Amino acid sequence: MTTPSPDLESRAAPDDHHALRLWLRLLTCTNLIEGDIRGRLRNEFDTTLPRFDLMAQLQRVPKGMKMGDLSRHMMVTNGNITSIADQLEKEGLVVRTKVESDRRSSVLKLTPQGRKIFARMARAHEDWVKGMFDGLPEASRNTLFKALGELKLQVVAHRDKA
């Protein structure tokens, strides 16, 4: 069983600004969902969320991705990508090849075994996520999706003004 993530929402006082309470609720939901997924990946597949995320990026690009591009897509350092890639390569799940035009660059690609294992993990991951939202009525899921889309646009617009 996984240790529950801290409920950040409990830090808010009833008289705190509504935006602050909303922010803490979003963080709490994110932490709860992510914590559940991390625990399930660890328990059912003996893997980590960063490894899953790297494999998911590679699944989307069958020809492979440069390590630097993976780093940017995953928003982590090149060192993190290298460490994860080293582990996955030792396990035969990815293959790394040098770029002919730039010997300092490497392209990472899932092996057939990596694709097979990732496909199993991805199906389970989808089931877990669906299961977490199944209890919400469809109308609530649709409303939440729309509201979060509006929030995303608002945050981007606010960021661009700064």
URDA-V452314 format. One record per backbone hydrogen bond with DSSP energy under -1.0 kcal/mol. NH is the residue of the N-H (numbers start at 0). CO is the residue of the C=O. E is the energy in kcal/mol with one decimal. If there is no record, write none. Layout:
nh->NH co->CO e->E
nh->NH co->CO e->E
This chain:
nh->7 co->5 e->-1.4
nh->9 co->6 e->-1.6
nh->10 co->7 e->-1.7
nh->11 co->8 e->-1.5
nh->15 co->12 e->-2.3
nh->20 co->16 e->-2.0
nh->21 co->17 e->-2.6
nh->22 co->18 e->-2.5
nh->23 co->19 e->-2.4
nh->24 co->20 e->-2.0
nh->25 co->21 e->-2.5
nh->26 co->22 e->-2.3
nh->27 co->23 e->-2.4
nh->28 co->24 e->-2.6
nh->29 co->25 e->-2.5
nh->30 co->26 e->-2.9
nh->31 co->27 e->-2.6
nh->32 co->28 e->-2.6
nh->33 co->29 e->-2.9
nh->34 co->30 e->-2.6
nh->35 co->31 e->-2.0
nh->36 co->32 e->-2.4
nh->37 co->33 e->-2.9
nh->38 co->34 e->-2.2
nh->39 co->35 e->-2.4
nh->40 co->36 e->-2.7
nh->41 co->37 e->-2.3
nh->42 co->38 e->-2.9
nh->43 co->39 e->-3.1
nh->44 co->40 e->-1.7
nh->45 co->41 e->-1.0
nh->46 co->40 e->-1.4
nh->51 co->47 e->-2.3
nh->52 co->48 e->-3.1
nh->53 co->49 e->-2.3
nh->54 co->50 e->-2.4
nh->55 co->51 e->-2.4
nh->56 co->52 e->-2.1
nh->57 co->53 e->-2.1
nh->58 co->54 e->-2.2
nh->59 co->55 e->-1.4
nh->63 co->60 e->-2.6
nh->64 co->107 e->-2.2
nh->66 co->105 e->-1.9
nh->69 co->65 e->-2.3
nh->70 co->66 e->-2.3
nh->71 co->67 e->-2.1
nh->72 co->68 e->-2.8
nh->73 co->69 e->-2.6
nh->75 co->70 e->-1.9
nh->80 co->76 e->-1.8
nh->81 co->77 e->-2.7
nh->82 co->78 e->-2.3
nh->83 co->79 e->-2.3
nh->84 co->80 e->-3.1
nh->85 co->81 e->-2.5
nh->86 co->82 e->-1.8
nh->87 co->83 e->-2.6
nh->88 co->84 e->-2.6
nh->89 co->85 e->-2.1
nh->90 co->86 e->-1.5
nh->91 co->88 e->-1.4
nh->92 co->87 e->-2.7
nh->94 co->108 e->-2.8
nh->96 co->106 e->-2.5
nh->98 co->104 e->-2.4
nh->104 co->101 e->-2.2
nh->106 co->96 e->-3.3
nh->107 co->64 e->-3.3
nh->108 co->94 e->-2.1
nh->110 co->92 e->-2.2
nh->114 co->110 e->-2.7
nh->115 co->111 e->-2.2
nh->116 co->112 e->-2.6
nh->117 co->113 e->-2.7
nh->118 co->114 e->-2.4
nh->119 co->115 e->-1.6
nh->120 co->116 e->-2.2
nh->121 co->117 e->-3.4
nh->122 co->118 e->-2.1
nh->123 co->119 e->-2.0
nh->124 co->120 e->-3.0
nh->125 co->121 e->-2.5
nh->126 co->122 e->-2.1
nh->127 co->123 e->-2.6
nh->128 co->124 e->-2.5
nh->129 co->125 e->-2.8
nh->130 co->126 e->-2.5
nh->131 co->127 e->-1.8
nh->132 co->128 e->-1.2
nh->133 co->129 e->-1.6
nh->135 co->132 e->-1.7
nh->140 co->136 e->-2.3
nh->141 co->137 e->-2.7
nh->142 co->138 e->-2.4
nh->143 co->139 e->-2.8
nh->144 co->140 e->-2.6
nh->145 co->141 e->-2.4
nh->146 co->142 e->-2.8
nh->147 co->143 e->-2.7
nh->148 co->144 e->-1.8
nh->149 co->145 e->-2.2
nh->150 co->146 e->-2.5
nh->151 co->147 e->-2.5
nh->152 co->148 e->-2.1
nh->153 co->149 e->-2.3
nh->154 co->150 e->-2.8
nh->155 co->151 e->-2.4
nh->156 co->152 e->-2.5
nh->157 co->153 e->-2.4
nh->158 co->154 e->-2.7
nh->159 co->155 e->-2.5
nh->160 co->156 e->-1.2
nh->161 co->157 e->-1.1
